[in-house]
Amino acid sequence: MRYWIAAAVMTTALAIAANAQAAETRCGWIENPTPANWWLEDAENTWTIMTQGDDAGEVEGMELISDISEHDYVKTNGNYGYACACMSVETDGKDRITRILSFRQLKLAKCRADKALKFPG
């Protein structure tokens, strides 16, 4: 009996570990052009964080993104715009950020100097 319980616990632990998402560090332009629309454009992809009217709702960890207008950023539409940032995130492996683990806003010059990044917009 003990063997079966131990085997079940080990199998469950292995299944959980296999399904765990690995954190990725993504750096680039964090864009918020209009209410509830957020994405991060790095050298590899445009990563959707959330879009207005999306059934998926707010991404876990969204509260970690501070008010980007309080630091080095470009205003493009009223109180909306873009900045440079690095984020630790989990993704769906395609084009969507599914969880934000950390957020750090950088100077605009950092992204402007990165030739691998496209200009936002």
PyMOL CGO cylinders between C-alpha atoms (Angstrom):
from pymol import cmd
from pymol.cgo import CYLINDER

trace = [
    CYLINDER, 0.00, 0.00, 0.00, 2.79, 2.43, 0.91, 0.3, 1, 1, 1, 1, 1, 1,
    CYLINDER, 2.79, 2.43, 0.91, 4.40, 1.74, -2.46, 0.3, 1, 1, 1, 1, 1, 1,
    CYLINDER, 4.40, 1.74, -2.46, 1.23, 2.79, -4.32, 0.3, 1, 1, 1, 1, 1, 1,
    CYLINDER, 1.23, 2.79, -4.32, 0.87, 5.99, -2.34, 0.3, 1, 1, 1, 1, 1, 1,
    CYLINDER, 0.87, 5.99, -2.34, 4.53, 6.88, -2.89, 0.3, 1, 1, 1, 1, 1, 1,
    CYLINDER, 4.53, 6.88, -2.89, 4.19, 6.10, -6.60, 0.3, 1, 1, 1, 1, 1, 1,
    CYLINDER, 4.19, 6.10, -6.60, 1.08, 8.28, -6.88, 0.3, 1, 1, 1, 1, 1, 1,
    CYLINDER, 1.08, 8.28, -6.88, 2.79, 11.18, -5.11, 0.3, 1, 1, 1, 1, 1, 1,
    CYLINDER, 2.79, 11.18, -5.11, 5.87, 10.89, -7.36, 0.3, 1, 1, 1, 1, 1, 1,
    CYLINDER, 5.87, 10.89, -7.36, 3.74, 10.70, -10.51, 0.3, 1, 1, 1, 1, 1, 1,
    CYLINDER, 3.74, 10.70, -10.51, 1.77, 13.78, -9.49, 0.3, 1, 1, 1, 1, 1, 1,
    CYLINDER, 1.77, 13.78, -9.49, 4.94, 15.72, -8.66, 0.3, 1, 1, 1, 1, 1, 1,
    CYLINDER, 4.94, 15.72, -8.66, 6.50, 14.81, -12.01, 0.3, 1, 1, 1, 1, 1, 1,
    CYLINDER, 6.50, 14.81, -12.01, 3.35, 15.83, -13.90, 0.3, 1, 1, 1, 1, 1, 1,
    CYLINDER, 3.35, 15.83, -13.90, 3.26, 19.20, -12.15, 0.3, 1, 1, 1, 1, 1, 1,
    CYLINDER, 3.26, 19.20, -12.15, 6.95, 19.81, -12.86, 0.3, 1, 1, 1, 1, 1, 1,
    CYLINDER, 6.95, 19.81, -12.86, 6.53, 18.89, -16.53, 0.3, 1, 1, 1, 1, 1, 1,
    CYLINDER, 6.53, 18.89, -16.53, 3.65, 21.33, -16.95, 0.3, 1, 1, 1, 1, 1, 1,
    CYLINDER, 3.65, 21.33, -16.95, 5.32, 24.23, -15.13, 0.3, 1, 1, 1, 1, 1, 1,
    CYLINDER, 5.32, 24.23, -15.13, 6.08, 27.24, -17.29, 0.3, 1, 1, 1, 1, 1, 1,
    CYLINDER, 6.08, 27.24, -17.29, 9.62, 28.54, -17.29, 0.3, 1, 1, 1, 1, 1, 1,
    CYLINDER, 9.62, 28.54, -17.29, 10.14, 32.24, -16.69, 0.3, 1, 1, 1, 1, 1, 1,
    CYLINDER, 10.14, 32.24, -16.69, 11.50, 34.18, -19.64, 0.3, 1, 1, 1, 1, 1, 1,
    CYLINDER, 11.50, 34.18, -19.64, 13.18, 37.57, -19.54, 0.3, 1, 1, 1, 1, 1, 1,
    CYLINDER, 13.18, 37.57, -19.54, 11.78, 39.82, -22.27, 0.3, 1, 1, 1, 1, 1, 1,
    CYLINDER, 11.78, 39.82, -22.27, 13.11, 43.33, -22.90, 0.3, 1, 1, 1, 1, 1, 1,
    CYLINDER, 13.11, 43.33, -22.90, 11.84, 45.90, -25.38, 0.3, 1, 1, 1, 1, 1, 1,
    CYLINDER, 11.84, 45.90, -25.38, 9.13, 48.46, -25.95, 0.3, 1, 1, 1, 1, 1, 1,
    CYLINDER, 9.13, 48.46, -25.95, 6.19, 48.25, -23.54, 0.3, 1, 1, 1, 1, 1, 1,
    CYLINDER, 6.19, 48.25, -23.54, 3.26, 49.83, -25.32, 0.3, 1, 1, 1, 1, 1, 1,
    CYLINDER, 3.26, 49.83, -25.32, -0.04, 51.10, -23.92, 0.3, 1, 1, 1, 1, 1, 1,
    CYLINDER, -0.04, 51.10, -23.92, -1.59, 53.12, -26.77, 0.3, 1, 1, 1, 1, 1, 1,
    CYLINDER, -1.59, 53.12, -26.77, -5.18, 53.13, -25.48, 0.3, 1, 1, 1, 1, 1, 1,
    CYLINDER, -5.18, 53.13, -25.48, -7.11, 51.89, -22.40, 0.3, 1, 1, 1, 1, 1, 1,
    CYLINDER, -7.11, 51.89, -22.40, -6.65, 48.18, -21.60, 0.3, 1, 1, 1, 1, 1, 1,
    CYLINDER, -6.65, 48.18, -21.60, -4.33, 47.58, -24.56, 0.3, 1, 1, 1, 1, 1, 1,
    CYLINDER, -4.33, 47.58, -24.56, -0.83, 46.44, -23.62, 0.3, 1, 1, 1, 1, 1, 1,
    CYLINDER, -0.83, 46.44, -23.62, 1.91, 44.61, -25.45, 0.3, 1, 1, 1, 1, 1, 1,
    CYLINDER, 1.91, 44.61, -25.45, 5.67, 44.17, -25.34, 0.3, 1, 1, 1, 1, 1, 1,
    CYLINDER, 5.67, 44.17, -25.34, 7.69, 44.27, -28.52, 0.3, 1, 1, 1, 1, 1, 1,
    CYLINDER, 7.69, 44.27, -28.52, 11.11, 42.64, -28.16, 0.3, 1, 1, 1, 1, 1, 1,
    CYLINDER, 11.11, 42.64, -28.16, 13.67, 41.50, -30.73, 0.3, 1, 1, 1, 1, 1, 1,
    CYLINDER, 13.67, 41.50, -30.73, 11.83, 38.22, -31.31, 0.3, 1, 1, 1, 1, 1, 1,
    CYLINDER, 11.83, 38.22, -31.31, 8.14, 39.02, -31.29, 0.3, 1, 1, 1, 1, 1, 1,
    CYLINDER, 8.14, 39.02, -31.29, 5.24, 41.26, -30.37, 0.3, 1, 1, 1, 1, 1, 1,
    CYLINDER, 5.24, 41.26, -30.37, 3.84, 39.81, -27.14, 0.3, 1, 1, 1, 1, 1, 1,
    CYLINDER, 3.84, 39.81, -27.14, 0.22, 40.61, -26.32, 0.3, 1, 1, 1, 1, 1, 1,
    CYLINDER, 0.22, 40.61, -26.32, -0.32, 41.27, -22.63, 0.3, 1, 1, 1, 1, 1, 1,
    CYLINDER, -0.32, 41.27, -22.63, -3.97, 42.29, -22.83, 0.3, 1, 1, 1, 1, 1, 1,
    CYLINDER, -3.97, 42.29, -22.83, -6.40, 43.83, -25.28, 0.3, 1, 1, 1, 1, 1, 1,
    CYLINDER, -6.40, 43.83, -25.28, -9.59, 45.73, -24.65, 0.3, 1, 1, 1, 1, 1, 1,
    CYLINDER, -9.59, 45.73, -24.65, -12.64, 43.48, -24.87, 0.3, 1, 1, 1, 1, 1, 1,
    CYLINDER, -12.64, 43.48, -24.87, -10.55, 40.28, -24.77, 0.3, 1, 1, 1, 1, 1, 1,
    CYLINDER, -10.55, 40.28, -24.77, -12.31, 37.42, -23.01, 0.3, 1, 1, 1, 1, 1, 1,
    CYLINDER, -12.31, 37.42, -23.01, -9.00, 36.35, -21.44, 0.3, 1, 1, 1, 1, 1, 1,
    CYLINDER, -9.00, 36.35, -21.44, -9.14, 39.32, -19.07, 0.3, 1, 1, 1, 1, 1, 1,
    CYLINDER, -9.14, 39.32, -19.07, -6.27, 40.81, -17.12, 0.3, 1, 1, 1, 1, 1, 1,
    CYLINDER, -6.27, 40.81, -17.12, -3.01, 38.88, -16.99, 0.3, 1, 1, 1, 1, 1, 1,
    CYLINDER, -3.01, 38.88, -16.99, -1.84, 37.72, -13.57, 0.3, 1, 1, 1, 1, 1, 1,
    CYLINDER, -1.84, 37.72, -13.57, 0.83, 40.13, -12.34, 0.3, 1, 1, 1, 1, 1, 1,
    CYLINDER, 0.83, 40.13, -12.34, -0.45, 43.12, -14.33, 0.3, 1, 1, 1, 1, 1, 1,
    CYLINDER, -0.45, 43.12, -14.33, -0.29, 45.16, -11.11, 0.3, 1, 1, 1, 1, 1, 1,
    CYLINDER, -0.29, 45.16, -11.11, 3.52, 44.87, -11.27, 0.3, 1, 1, 1, 1, 1, 1,
    CYLINDER, 3.52, 44.87, -11.27, 3.59, 47.27, -14.22, 0.3, 1, 1, 1, 1, 1, 1,
    CYLINDER, 3.59, 47.27, -14.22, 3.90, 50.66, -12.58, 0.3, 1, 1, 1, 1, 1, 1,
    CYLINDER, 3.90, 50.66, -12.58, 2.57, 53.85, -14.12, 0.3, 1, 1, 1, 1, 1, 1,
    CYLINDER, 2.57, 53.85, -14.12, 4.99, 54.14, -17.06, 0.3, 1, 1, 1, 1, 1, 1,
    CYLINDER, 4.99, 54.14, -17.06, 4.25, 57.86, -17.39, 0.3, 1, 1, 1, 1, 1, 1,
    CYLINDER, 4.25, 57.86, -17.39, 6.03, 58.50, -14.06, 0.3, 1, 1, 1, 1, 1, 1,
    CYLINDER, 6.03, 58.50, -14.06, 9.37, 57.60, -15.63, 0.3, 1, 1, 1, 1, 1, 1,
    CYLINDER, 9.37, 57.60, -15.63, 11.10, 57.92, -19.01, 0.3, 1, 1, 1, 1, 1, 1,
    CYLINDER, 11.10, 57.92, -19.01, 8.34, 57.40, -21.60, 0.3, 1, 1, 1, 1, 1, 1,
    CYLINDER, 8.34, 57.40, -21.60, 6.79, 58.84, -24.77, 0.3, 1, 1, 1, 1, 1, 1,
    CYLINDER, 6.79, 58.84, -24.77, 3.22, 60.15, -24.67, 0.3, 1, 1, 1, 1, 1, 1,
    CYLINDER, 3.22, 60.15, -24.67, 1.35, 59.31, -27.89, 0.3, 1, 1, 1, 1, 1, 1,
    CYLINDER, 1.35, 59.31, -27.89, -2.35, 59.58, -27.06, 0.3, 1, 1, 1, 1, 1, 1,
    CYLINDER, -2.35, 59.58, -27.06, -3.48, 61.59, -24.05, 0.3, 1, 1, 1, 1, 1, 1,
    CYLINDER, -3.48, 61.59, -24.05, -2.17, 59.68, -21.03, 0.3, 1, 1, 1, 1, 1, 1,
    CYLINDER, -2.17, 59.68, -21.03, -1.08, 56.71, -23.14, 0.3, 1, 1, 1, 1, 1, 1,
    CYLINDER, -1.08, 56.71, -23.14, 2.21, 55.89, -24.79, 0.3, 1, 1, 1, 1, 1, 1,
    CYLINDER, 2.21, 55.89, -24.79, 5.24, 53.63, -24.64, 0.3, 1, 1, 1, 1, 1, 1,
    CYLINDER, 5.24, 53.63, -24.64, 8.40, 53.04, -22.65, 0.3, 1, 1, 1, 1, 1, 1,
    CYLINDER, 8.40, 53.04, -22.65, 11.38, 50.70, -22.50, 0.3, 1, 1, 1, 1, 1, 1,
    CYLINDER, 11.38, 50.70, -22.50, 11.25, 47.79, -20.06, 0.3, 1, 1, 1, 1, 1, 1,
    CYLINDER, 11.25, 47.79, -20.06, 12.46, 44.35, -19.06, 0.3, 1, 1, 1, 1, 1, 1,
    CYLINDER, 12.46, 44.35, -19.06, 9.99, 41.84, -17.73, 0.3, 1, 1, 1, 1, 1, 1,
    CYLINDER, 9.99, 41.84, -17.73, 10.19, 38.35, -16.33, 0.3, 1, 1, 1, 1, 1, 1,
    CYLINDER, 10.19, 38.35, -16.33, 7.18, 36.59, -17.81, 0.3, 1, 1, 1, 1, 1, 1,
    CYLINDER, 7.18, 36.59, -17.81, 5.57, 33.31, -18.73, 0.3, 1, 1, 1, 1, 1, 1,
    CYLINDER, 5.57, 33.31, -18.73, 4.27, 33.03, -22.29, 0.3, 1, 1, 1, 1, 1, 1,
    CYLINDER, 4.27, 33.03, -22.29, 2.13, 30.67, -24.31, 0.3, 1, 1, 1, 1, 1, 1,
    CYLINDER, 2.13, 30.67, -24.31, 5.17, 30.09, -26.54, 0.3, 1, 1, 1, 1, 1, 1,
    CYLINDER, 5.17, 30.09, -26.54, 3.54, 31.89, -29.45, 0.3, 1, 1, 1, 1, 1, 1,
    CYLINDER, 3.54, 31.89, -29.45, 2.60, 35.53, -28.99, 0.3, 1, 1, 1, 1, 1, 1,
    CYLINDER, 2.60, 35.53, -28.99, 0.92, 36.01, -25.64, 0.3, 1, 1, 1, 1, 1, 1,
    CYLINDER, 0.92, 36.01, -25.64, 2.24, 36.81, -22.17, 0.3, 1, 1, 1, 1, 1, 1,
    CYLINDER, 2.24, 36.81, -22.17, 0.27, 34.67, -19.73, 0.3, 1, 1, 1, 1, 1, 1,
    CYLINDER, 0.27, 34.67, -19.73, 1.81, 35.82, -16.44, 0.3, 1, 1, 1, 1, 1, 1,
    CYLINDER, 1.81, 35.82, -16.44, 4.03, 38.71, -15.32, 0.3, 1, 1, 1, 1, 1, 1,
    CYLINDER, 4.03, 38.71, -15.32, 6.57, 37.88, -12.61, 0.3, 1, 1, 1, 1, 1, 1,
    CYLINDER, 6.57, 37.88, -12.61, 8.48, 41.18, -12.53, 0.3, 1, 1, 1, 1, 1, 1,
    CYLINDER, 8.48, 41.18, -12.53, 8.69, 44.52, -14.34, 0.3, 1, 1, 1, 1, 1, 1,
    CYLINDER, 8.69, 44.52, -14.34, 11.53, 47.04, -14.59, 0.3, 1, 1, 1, 1, 1, 1,
    CYLINDER, 11.53, 47.04, -14.59, 11.22, 50.21, -16.63, 0.3, 1, 1, 1, 1, 1, 1,
    CYLINDER, 11.22, 50.21, -16.63, 14.43, 51.34, -18.35, 0.3, 1, 1, 1, 1, 1, 1,
    CYLINDER, 14.43, 51.34, -18.35, 15.62, 54.56, -19.94, 0.3, 1, 1, 1, 1, 1, 1,
    CYLINDER, 15.62, 54.56, -19.94, 14.27, 55.07, -23.48, 0.3, 1, 1, 1, 1, 1, 1,
    CYLINDER, 14.27, 55.07, -23.48, 17.88, 55.29, -24.70, 0.3, 1, 1, 1, 1, 1, 1,
    CYLINDER, 17.88, 55.29, -24.70, 18.37, 51.61, -23.87, 0.3, 1, 1, 1, 1, 1, 1,
    CYLINDER, 18.37, 51.61, -23.87, 15.71, 50.49, -26.36, 0.3, 1, 1, 1, 1, 1, 1,
    CYLINDER, 15.71, 50.49, -26.36, 16.60, 53.18, -28.90, 0.3, 1, 1, 1, 1, 1, 1,
    CYLINDER, 16.60, 53.18, -28.90, 20.19, 51.87, -28.95, 0.3, 1, 1, 1, 1, 1, 1,
    CYLINDER, 20.19, 51.87, -28.95, 19.09, 48.26, -29.53, 0.3, 1, 1, 1, 1, 1, 1,
    CYLINDER, 19.09, 48.26, -29.53, 19.24, 47.75, -33.32, 0.3, 1, 1, 1, 1, 1, 1,
    CYLINDER, 19.24, 47.75, -33.32, 17.24, 44.51, -33.00, 0.3, 1, 1, 1, 1, 1, 1,
    CYLINDER, 17.24, 44.51, -33.00, 14.13, 46.43, -31.84, 0.3, 1, 1, 1, 1, 1, 1,
    CYLINDER, 14.13, 46.43, -31.84, 11.68, 48.00, -34.21, 0.3, 1, 1, 1, 1, 1, 1,
    CYLINDER, 11.68, 48.00, -34.21, 10.53, 51.51, -33.38, 0.3, 1, 1, 1, 1, 1, 1,
    CYLINDER, 10.53, 51.51, -33.38, 7.15, 51.35, -31.58, 0.3, 1, 1, 1, 1, 1, 1,
    CYLINDER, 7.15, 51.35, -31.58, 3.96, 52.24, -33.30, 0.3, 1, 1, 1, 1, 1, 1,
]
cmd.load_cgo(trace, "trace")
